[in-house]
């Protein structure tokens, strides 16, 4: 009976999570807080797939359409394409992502039930998952296929615990479809199953699957579609020269992720399964990969919660004093509550509440009008990044500006001005959100892009809603 009650409470908690974060993620996009990188990209890929152009997107570097597989191996995006037959737009991706991540709490509950056989503790760990800042941050940072891996890996872990291997390999397969380097995680999981769980055959099969997948995607499939090596290979240049910085930032990063889940330290072998992903994030020159605000922690989270459950079990075997065990558990709860206050992205009761303010009515009407006017998918459109999610339901799209995280990826302002400034020129229409340009009296990079457009005789302004620095402006190729 108790188990039944906790399942009802968990179902209700997951439902509330889905409702709240579906609303917040859609509100974020509709109030111009999402970007071309990456919601606009993902929307175009899924839209094109729904139109029979499998995983096709416009590559900003090559100025032509290519397969998404030239950038990342995440063909799981295609599973969202049929839903675009019902409704075309980023809302499908955002809601789908929230639902899938929310279901990860069910996997945590099931794993905990199998290992601990304690209803209340299993429910608390499932709630901890729903409140964990890395989950909530990932689900609000646009849409990324790799966030799905948190849930698929957790279900793979569960089915490995109950030894239902056909389901295990099904969820491993889904996980592999979310990003190319998942193969390294699967490889390590295979080693764990082989050496620790003594599942020799399954462990070896999992190891070989992960190894072959990683080699084929990183060294063959992506280079084939790209015409060169993986773009992220440069993220690890000269890593040995950055060792002091790597150790300092890496320690802070891992400490931040583990502290609310400190029981996980009592199961170090399961933590090591995600070591390749942790190493990638720590060694990369892209500092965003060590941030809690993005999606880069998604794979690590699955094994953090597996380690949390096993670590809790190991801790309670080691510590016999009931008073001490109770005190430590209440410390765990206190740290998690404080962590929610410090890091979670909700509108109330936290240190840094999210605030997605409604855009003014004039701008909103301008966007709606031009989205409708340019709805023909064959019209080539360029926009400033925050408008991209509204206008990437088309075959060709060109980002007017650039990835704002360019500095974290080793690029300079000179690189941006040299390589990015003219990419809008292939568009038929250019739609500018002046708020993204900034103060035109300053010599910033966006201002330089904007003035290049103004000086371009091949484009003529055909619309402005005359709101000064808050205007929507539209230019047409003549």
N, C-alpha and C positions, 0 to 999 in steps of 0.2 A: 504493500500500500504506500509506504514512504517513497519508494522508487517511482511509483506512478505520480505522486504529488510533485516530486522534484522534476520529473519530465515535463509536467504541465507548466511549472514555474519557468523551466528552461525554455520551453517553446514560447511562452509569453515574453521572456527576456529577449530572445532572438527576434521575435516579431517587432518589439519596440525598437530594437537596434536597427532593423531594416527600415522601419518607418522614419525614424529620426535622421539616419544618415542618407537615406534616399532623398529626403527633403533638403538636407543641407548641401549635398553634392550637386543636386539640380539647381538649387538657389545660387550656389557658387558660380556655376557656369552661366546662368542667366543674368547674373549681376556683373558680368565681365571680370570675373576673377579666375577664369580658366584661360588656357593658352593654346597656341598652335602646338607647342611642345608641352604635353603630348596628346591632349584630348582632340585637337584638330587632326593630328596625324591618324590616330586610332579611328576616328569617325570616318575619315576618307577611305582608309583601308577596308573597313567593314562595309561602308556604302558601296564601294567599287565591287567588292566580293558579292554583294547582294544583286548587283547588276551583271554578274557573270564575268567580271574582271578579277580573277582570284588574287587576293592579297595585293592589289595594285595600289600604288601611291605615287605622288609626284616627289621625286628626289630633288631637294633644293640645290645640291651640289652639281648634279648632272643636268639640271634644268629639263628633265624629262621624266616620264613615268617609268617606274621600275617595280620589281617585286619587293614587297616588304621583307622578304628573305634576304635581301641585300643589306639590310640593317640589323635585324634580329630574327632569330628563328622562333617565331611565336604564332604558328598556324592555328592555334586554338582560337584566335580571333574570328575565324570563319564560323564558329558555332553561333555567333551572334547575328550573322547575316540573315538567316530566315526571319528573325524578329523585325528586321528592317522592312519586310513586306507588310507588316502590320503598322509600324510607325518608324519613320526615317528620322534619326537624330541621336545625339549623344546621350539622351535620357535612357535609351535602351542599354547602353554600356554602363552607365553610372548605376542604374538600379540593379542590373545583373551582377555587377561587381559587389555591391552591398549584400545582395542575397547570398552569393557564394561565400563571401568572407564571414557573414553572419552564421552560416551553417558550420563553419569551423568550430564554433563553440560546442556544437553537438558532437563533433569528433573528439574534442578535448574531454567532454563528459564521458563518452564511451570508453576512451582509453583509460581514464581515471577509474571508472567503474570496474574495468577488467583487471587493472593492476592493484588498486587499493580496496575495492569492494566496500567503499564508504560513500553513501548517497550524498550526505551533506557536503563533505570535502570535494566530491566530484562536481557538485553544483557550484561551489565557491570557485573552484578552478575554472569552470566554464564561464562564470561571470567575470573572473579576472581577465580571461581572454577578451571578452567583449569590451572591457574597460581599459585594456592595455593600450598605451598611447601609440605604439607602433602600428597596431591594427587600425585605430581610428584615424591616425595621420595618413596612412596609406590609402584608406577608403575615401578620403577627402582630397587627395592630390590627383585630381583628374582620373584617368583610367589607364591601367597597365596590365597586360596579360599576366605578368609574373606574380601579381598579387593573388591571382587564383591559386597559385602553387601552395600558398599557406594552407588552404583547405584541402587540396588534393593530396598533399604530402601528409597531413594529419590523418586523413582517412586511410592512406597507405600504411601508416604506422599502426593504426587500429587493426587493420586486417592482417598485418604481420603478427600482432599480439594474439589474435584469435585463430591464426594459421589458416586463413581462407585465402589461398595464394592466387586464385584466379582474380578475385577482387583486388588483391594487393597489386598485381601487375597492371590491372586496368587503371588504377589511380596513379601508379608510377608512370604509365604511358601518358595520361592526361598531364601530369606534371612536366614531363619532357617536352610537351607541346607549348609550354609557356615561355621558355627562353633557352638559349643554346648551352649555357653553362650549368644547367640543372644536371647534366650528365655527370659532372664532378660530384654532386651531392648524392646522386643515385649510386655512383661508384663507391663512395664512402659508406653508404647505407649497406651495400653488399658486403663490404669488409666487416661491418658491425654484425650483420646477420651470420656471417661465416664464422667469425672468431668468438663473438660474445654469446649469441643466441644458439650457436651450434647447428644452424640450419645450412649445412654444407652446400647442398645442391642449389637451394634458393639463393643463398648468398653469392655463390659463384655466378649464377645466371644474372643476378642483379648487377654484380660488379662488371661483367662483360657487357651487359646492355648499356650501362652508364658510360663505360669507356668508349665503346663503338659510337654511341650517340654523340659524345663530346667531340671526338676526333672528326666524325663525318660532318657535323654542323659547323664547327669553328674553322676547320682546315679545308673543307671541300664545298659544302653547300653555300655558305655565306660568301666565300671568295668567288664561287662560280657566278652567283647572281650580281655580286658587287663589281667584279672585275679586278679586285685587289684584296689585300688582307682585311680582316675585321677592323672597322674604324676605331674600336676601343683599344687596339693593341698599343697605340701611342700613350695610353693612360699610364703605362707601367715603365715608361722610359726613365732611365737613371734612378730607379727606386733605391739603389744602394747609397746614392748620395743624399737621400732624404731620410736616412735611418733615424736620426734623433727626433725629427718631426713625426715620423711614422710611429715610433714607440709611444710618444706622448699623446698624439691624437688617437691612436689605436686603443690605448689603455682607457682613455676617457670614453671613447665610443662603446667599447664592450662593457665597461662598468655601468654606463647609463642603461644599456639594454638588460643587463643581468640583475641589477640591484632590486627591482620590484619582484623578481622571480628568483631570489637568492637560493632557494632550495635546490635549484638546478645545479649548483656547484657540487652537490653530493652525488651527481651522476655525470662525471666528467666525460665518460666515453661517448655518451649520447650527444653531449655538447660538441664533441669533436667531429661528428658527422657533418655539421655545417661549417667546419673549418675552411673549406675552399671559398665559400661565399664571404665569410668574415675576412679572409686574407685578401680577396679581390677588392672589397670595400676599403680595407685599411691601406693597401699598397697603391691604390689608384690616386692619380693627381686630381681627380674630380672629387673635391671635398664634399659635394652633395651626397656622395655615397656613404659618408659617415654621419649623416644628419638623420634626426628622427622625423623630419618633416616630409620625407619622400617615401618612395616605395622600395628602396634598396634593401630593407630589412626583412622583406616578406618571406624569403626562404629560411632565414635564420630563426624567425619566430616559431615556425613549426617545431623545430627541434629544441628550442628553448622550453616550450610547453611540455614536450615529451620528457625532457630532462627535469622540469619542475615536478612532474608526477613521480618519476622514478626517484628523484632526489628526495622528495618528501618521504617516500617509503624507506629509503636508505637511512635518512636522518632519524626516523622513528625506531629503526632497528638499533642504531648506535646509541641514541640517548634513551635511557630508561626512566629518568625522573619525569613524572607526569606534569609537575608544576613547571619545570623548565620547558618541556615540550609545548605546554599551553602558552607560556610567555612568549616563546619564539613564534608561535603561530599568530598570536595577536600582534607581534611586531611585523610579521608578514602583511597582515591586513592593514596595519597603520601605514606602512611604507607604500602600499598600493593606493590607499586613499590619498596620501600626500602626493604621490606621483600623478594621480588624476588631476589634482589641483595645479601642479606645476606644468604639466605637458599636454594635457588633453585638449582637443580642438572643439569645444562645445560653446554655445553662446553665453552660458551662465555658470557661476560658481567656480570658475577656474581663473588662474592668474592671467592667461592670455586668451580671452574669449574670442571666438571668430565673429566677425561682423560683416555680413554680406549685405551692404546697404542697397536698397533699390536704386537703379539708375533713374535719372529724371525722365519725365514722360516724353519730352521732345526727342531725346536720344533714343528711347525705346521705340517710339513710333517710326523714327528714321530707319532703325535697324530692321524692324519688321517689314517696312515698305521695300527696302532693297533686297532683303532675303527673298521676298516673293518675286520681285522684278527680275532677279538673277537666278531664278530657280532652275532654268534650263541647265542640265548637267554638262552640256557641251560648251557653255560660256566659261572661258578661262578667267579666273578671278585671283587677285592678290589682295590681302588685307593685312592690317596690323594684327599682331598675335592674338589679342583678346577677342577679336571678331572671328577668328578662324573657326572655332567650333560651330558657329552659326552658318558658315558658308563653305564647308568642306564636303557637303553632299553633292559632289561633282567629280567628273573624271580628272580634271586638271586644277590644281590649286598652287599658288605661289605665295610664300610668306614674305610680306613686305619688309619686315625688319630682320631679326636674327635671334638666335638662342641667347636669352639674357644671361645664361650661366656660362657664357663663353670663356670667361677668365678662369673658372674652376677647371676647365678642360684644356688648359695650356695655350689658349689662343690670346692674341693681343688685339688691341683696338685697330692696329694697322692691318692685321689679318682680316678683321671683319670688314673694314672699309675697302680692302682690296678684293675680297672674295665674295662678299654678300650684297654690296650696295646696288647692283644692277639687276638682280634676279627677278624683280617685278616686271621687267620689260616684255616678257612673253605673255603677260596677261591682257585680256580685252578690257577689263574693268579693274580699278584699284579703289578699295574702300578704306578710308583712313579714320581711325578714332583719334582725334587730336590729343586727347588726354594721354595717349601712349607716346606722343612725340615730346611732350613737356614744353618748357619755356623756350620759345623759338629765339629769344635773345641770347641764349647760351649756345656754346659751340659743342654740344653733346653729339654722340653718334646718331641717335634718332633724328636730331635736327638736321644733321648732314644728309641723312637719307631723305628727309622731307624736302629739303631745298633742292636736292638733285631731281626729285619728281617735279617740283614747281618749275625748274629750268628745262625740263624735258619737253620739247616741242611736239613729241609724238602723242602726248596725253593732254587732254583738256578737261578742266573741272566742269561737271555737268550737274552737280548738286552740292549744296551745303545747307545745313539747318541753322547756320548763322548764330552759333553759340560760342564763338571765340575759341578759346583753348579747350572747350568741352564739345566742340562740333563733331559731327559726322560729315565727312567730305567724300565725294565719289568722283573719280576721274575715268574718262573713257579714251581708249586708243582711237586716234583719228587718222 
